[in-house]
Amino acid sequence: MASSTPPVAIITGAASGIGLALIKHLYSQGWKVYMADISPTGSSVAASIPTSSPSSPSSPSPPPTFIQTDVSSFASQATLFKTAYTTSGHIDLVAANAGIDDRESPHGSFPLSADPTEPDLTTLDVDLKAVFYGLKLFVHYVRKEKETHPSANPDHGDVKETRQKKFIPTASIMGLYPFPAQPVYGSAKAGVINLVRSVGSRFLEEDNIAVNAICPAFVATGLAPPGVVAVVEGKGYLTPMSSIIRAYEELIGSDERAGETVEVSGTELYWRKPVGFANWGSRWLADDPDGLWRGSYRKKEVERGEAGEEGTGEKVNGKT
């Protein structure tokens, strides 16, 4: 798969931990990288990344571009994506990596003498809702690129210039297994996994976007409470960052995977499948071989789109 321009990536949660490690890896491979993080320190972090790489040691590149972003805000993410697309003309990879732990436990104590207060679900906003935001924005600009630059569209015959686009949210092994210590975090990550499994095949078929999730075990990052890293390392259960990067390399380098989740535990990669169907009725309802759900809901999508676009003459997904 050839191209005359470097690939472009957006990484969220990029000022530290997994996001920063991925930034450095991609940058060393010649990618144009946009760093997104809510912390303003991302600017100095970006500036500290060496401007030469093993792939091009004699041709220093400018450091990654940092854009302060609150991923829980659609408007903030929209600015990030618009800036990247307007500047570079295309976006090839989004690693939706930003995440936080629980802000309120369902088991928490609260006064019974007062009325219940609304729970703090910021974790869902950052760990799950923000992934939906990023996916919508990425799909928008992938389709916009195909419309603006026909050579990026395989329907126009120029397949050699086509990069398969990649959307890789960071889930967690705690989305695969029950996690009583952080139930909101675990629920959000489980939602990310099922989102990926639910949209993967259709996005690959219709938009040439590979949507897959990475599910790290315990990696030494700033998300862990004080003292936890030392305990996990002492047990021998720490997952090295090199394993995480290897998982990303596998997902970025493959044009065959879609809707998959890779558990990264220790030095191993485990490709996790959904739970098996209880019976043929469950399989029929979920897989929708006769197109019952897909046809019905697509009709509703069209009806909603026609109602929203009536009289505007604007294109929806490339169609008037």
C-alpha positions in Angstrom: 0.0 0.0 0.0 1.9 3.0 -1.3 1.4 6.7 -0.7 3.3 9.9 -1.3 2.4 11.6 2.0 3.2 10.5 5.5 0.3 8.9 7.5 -1.4 11.1 10.0 -2.5 10.0 13.5 -4.6 11.6 16.3 -3.8 10.2 19.8 -5.9 11.2 22.8 -4.6 10.9 26.4 -1.2 11.5 24.7 0.7 13.5 27.3 1.7 10.4 29.4 1.4 6.6 29.7 0.2 4.5 26.7 -0.7 7.5 24.6 2.8 9.1 24.9 4.5 5.8 24.2 2.4 5.4 21.1 3.2 9.0 20.0 6.9 8.3 20.3 6.7 5.1 18.4 4.6 6.5 15.5 6.7 9.6 15.3 9.9 7.5 15.0 8.3 5.7 12.1 7.7 8.9 10.2 4.0 9.6 11.1 2.6 13.1 11.4 1.1 13.0 14.9 -1.4 15.2 16.7 -1.2 14.9 20.4 -4.4 15.5 22.4 -4.7 15.8 26.1 -6.6 17.8 28.7 -3.3 18.6 30.5 -1.6 21.8 29.2 1.8 20.1 30.0 1.3 18.2 26.7 2.8 21.2 24.9 6.1 20.9 26.7 6.0 17.1 26.4 5.6 17.4 22.6 8.5 19.8 22.4 10.7 17.4 24.3 10.3 14.6 21.8 13.5 14.2 19.7 13.1 15.7 16.2 15.1 13.0 14.4 14.2 9.3 14.0 15.9 6.0 13.1 13.9 6.0 9.9 15.2 9.4 8.9 18.1 10.4 11.2 19.4 13.1 8.8 16.1 14.8 8.2 14.7 16.2 11.4 11.0 16.6 11.6 9.0 19.2 13.6 7.8 17.8 16.9 4.2 16.3 17.2 1.5 18.9 17.2 -0.2 19.3 20.6 -3.8 20.4 20.9 -5.2 20.7 24.4 -8.5 18.8 24.3 -11.2 17.8 26.7 -12.4 14.5 25.1 -15.7 14.6 27.1 -16.6 17.7 25.1 -17.8 17.1 21.5 -16.9 20.7 20.6 -13.4 20.3 21.9 -12.8 17.1 20.0 -14.4 18.7 16.9 -11.7 21.4 17.0 -9.0 18.8 17.3 -10.2 16.8 14.3 -10.9 19.8 12.2 -7.4 21.2 12.9 -5.7 18.0 12.0 -7.7 17.5 8.8 -7.4 21.1 7.7 -3.7 21.1 8.2 -2.8 17.7 6.9 -5.6 16.9 4.4 -6.3 13.4 5.8 -6.4 11.4 9.0 -5.3 7.8 8.9 -5.4 6.6 12.5 -7.2 7.6 15.7 -6.2 6.0 18.9 -8.9 7.0 21.4 -6.8 6.4 24.5 -7.9 9.1 27.0 -9.3 7.5 30.2 -9.9 8.1 33.9 -10.9 6.0 36.8 -14.1 6.1 38.9 -15.2 9.4 40.3 -18.0 8.0 42.4 -18.7 4.4 43.5 -22.2 2.9 43.4 -21.3 1.5 46.9 -20.4 4.9 48.3 -21.9 6.3 51.5 -24.4 9.2 51.3 -26.7 10.7 53.9 -30.1 9.2 54.1 -31.6 12.3 55.6 -31.2 14.2 52.3 -32.6 13.6 48.8 -30.3 11.5 46.5 -27.9 13.5 44.3 -27.1 12.8 40.7 -24.2 10.4 40.5 -20.9 11.6 39.0 -20.6 9.7 35.8 -17.7 11.7 34.4 -15.9 8.3 33.9 -18.5 7.3 31.4 -18.1 10.7 29.6 -14.4 10.3 29.2 -14.0 6.5 28.8 -17.1 5.7 26.7 -19.0 8.7 25.4 -15.8 10.3 24.2 -15.1 7.2 22.1 -18.4 7.7 20.3 -17.5 11.4 19.7 -14.2 10.4 18.2 -15.6 7.7 16.0 -18.2 10.0 14.6 -15.7 12.7 13.8 -13.2 10.3 12.3 -15.9 8.8 10.0 -16.9 12.3 9.0 -13.4 13.2 7.9 -12.7 9.9 6.2 -15.8 10.3 4.1 -14.9 14.0 3.4 -11.5 13.0 2.2 -12.9 10.5 -0.2 -15.3 13.1 -1.5 -12.7 15.8 -1.8 -9.9 13.6 -3.1 -11.3 10.9 -5.4 -8.0 9.1 -5.5 -8.5 8.2 -1.8 -11.7 6.3 -2.8 -11.2 2.7 -4.0 -14.5 3.1 -6.0 -12.5 5.4 -8.3 -10.0 2.6 -9.1 -6.9 4.1 -7.5 -6.4 1.4 -4.9 -2.7 1.9 -4.6 -3.1 5.3 -3.1 -5.7 4.0 -0.6 -4.8 3.6 3.1 -7.1 1.6 5.2 -8.1 3.9 8.0 -7.8 2.7 11.6 -9.8 3.5 14.7 -8.4 1.9 17.9 -9.9 2.8 21.2 -8.2 1.7 24.4 -10.5 -0.6 26.3 -9.2 -2.8 29.2 -9.1 -6.3 30.4 -11.5 -4.9 33.0 -14.1 -4.6 30.2 -13.7 -8.4 29.7 -13.9 -9.4 33.3 -15.9 -8.2 36.3 -14.0 -5.4 38.2 -15.7 -4.8 41.5 -13.1 -2.2 42.6 -14.0 0.2 39.7 -17.4 -0.8 38.4 -18.0 2.4 36.4 -14.6 2.1 34.7 -15.2 -1.5 33.9 -18.7 -0.8 32.5 -17.3 1.9 30.2 -14.6 -0.4 28.9 -17.1 -3.2 28.3 -19.1 -0.7 26.4 -16.1 0.2 24.2 -15.5 -3.5 23.5 -19.1 -4.1 22.4 -19.1 -1.0 20.3 -16.1 -2.2 18.4 -17.6 -5.7 17.9 -20.9 -4.2 16.8 -19.6 -1.7 14.2 -16.5 -3.3 13.0 -17.7 -5.4 10.0 -20.0 -2.6 8.6 -17.3 0.1 8.8 -14.8 -2.1 7.1 -17.3 -3.0 4.3 -18.7 0.5 3.7 -15.9 2.9 4.6 -12.7 0.8 4.7 -12.2 1.7 8.3 -10.8 -1.0 10.6 -12.3 -0.5 14.1 -10.5 -2.7 16.7 -9.9 -2.3 20.5 -6.8 -2.9 22.6 -7.4 -4.3 26.1 -4.3 -3.8 28.3 -3.8 -5.6 31.5 -1.9 -3.6 34.1 0.5 -1.1 32.6 2.6 1.3 34.8 0.8 4.6 34.1 -0.3 7.6 36.1 -3.8 6.2 36.3 -2.9 3.7 39.1 -3.2 4.8 42.7 0.0 5.3 44.7 1.8 2.1 45.6 -0.1 -0.2 43.3 2.5 -0.3 40.6 5.1 -1.7 43.0 2.8 -4.4 44.3 1.7 -5.5 40.8 5.4 -5.5 39.6 6.3 -7.5 42.7 3.7 -10.2 41.8 5.1 -10.4 38.3 1.9 -9.2 36.7 3.1 -5.9 35.1 2.5 -5.6 31.3 5.5 -3.9 29.6 4.8 -1.0 27.3 6.6 -2.9 24.6 3.7 -5.4 24.5 1.2 -2.6 24.1 3.2 -1.2 21.2 3.3 -4.6 19.6 -0.5 -4.9 19.8 -0.8 -1.5 18.1 1.7 -2.5 15.4 -0.4 -5.6 14.8 -3.7 -3.7 14.4 -2.1 -0.9 12.4 -0.3 -3.2 10.1 -3.2 -5.6 9.3 -5.9 -4.9 6.7 -7.8 -8.0 7.7 -8.9 -7.3 11.3 -12.1 -5.6 12.1 -14.4 -5.6 15.2 -11.7 -7.4 17.2 -10.4 -7.0 20.7 -6.8 -7.9 21.7 -6.1 -8.5 25.4 -2.5 -7.6 26.2 -1.3 -9.3 29.3 2.3 -9.6 30.2 4.2 -10.4 27.0 1.3 -12.1 25.3 -1.4 -11.0 22.9 -4.8 -12.8 23.2 -7.4 -12.3 20.6 -10.7 -12.4 22.5 -13.9 -13.5 21.0 -17.5 -12.6 22.2 -19.3 -15.0 24.4 -20.8 -17.9 22.5 -24.5 -17.9 21.6 -26.9 -19.8 23.9 -29.0 -21.0 21.0 -29.8 -20.4 17.3 -32.5 -17.9 18.3 -30.0 -15.7 20.0 -27.6 -16.0 17.1 -30.4 -15.1 14.6 -31.4 -12.0 16.6 -27.9 -10.7 17.1 -26.3 -11.7 13.7 -29.4 -10.5 11.8 -28.8 -12.8 8.8 -32.1 -11.8 7.2 -31.5 -8.1 7.7 -34.5 -7.5 10.0 -32.8 -5.1 12.4 -30.5 -3.5 9.8 -33.3 -2.8 7.3 -35.7 -1.5 9.9 -33.2 0.8 11.6 -31.7 2.0 8.3 -35.3 3.0 7.4 -35.5 5.0 10.6 -32.1 6.6 9.9 -33.3 7.7 6.5 -36.5 9.1 7.9 -34.7 11.0 10.6 -32.2 12.3 8.0 -34.9 13.4 5.6 -36.7 15.2 8.4 -33.5 17.0 9.5 -32.3 17.9 6.0 -35.7 18.8 4.5 -35.3 21.9 2.4 -31.6 22.3 2.9 -30.3 20.5 -0.1 -27.3 19.4 1.9 -25.5 16.0 1.3 -25.8 13.3 3.9 -23.0 10.7 3.7 -22.3 11.9 0.2 -25.8 11.7 -1.1 -28.4 14.5 -1.6 
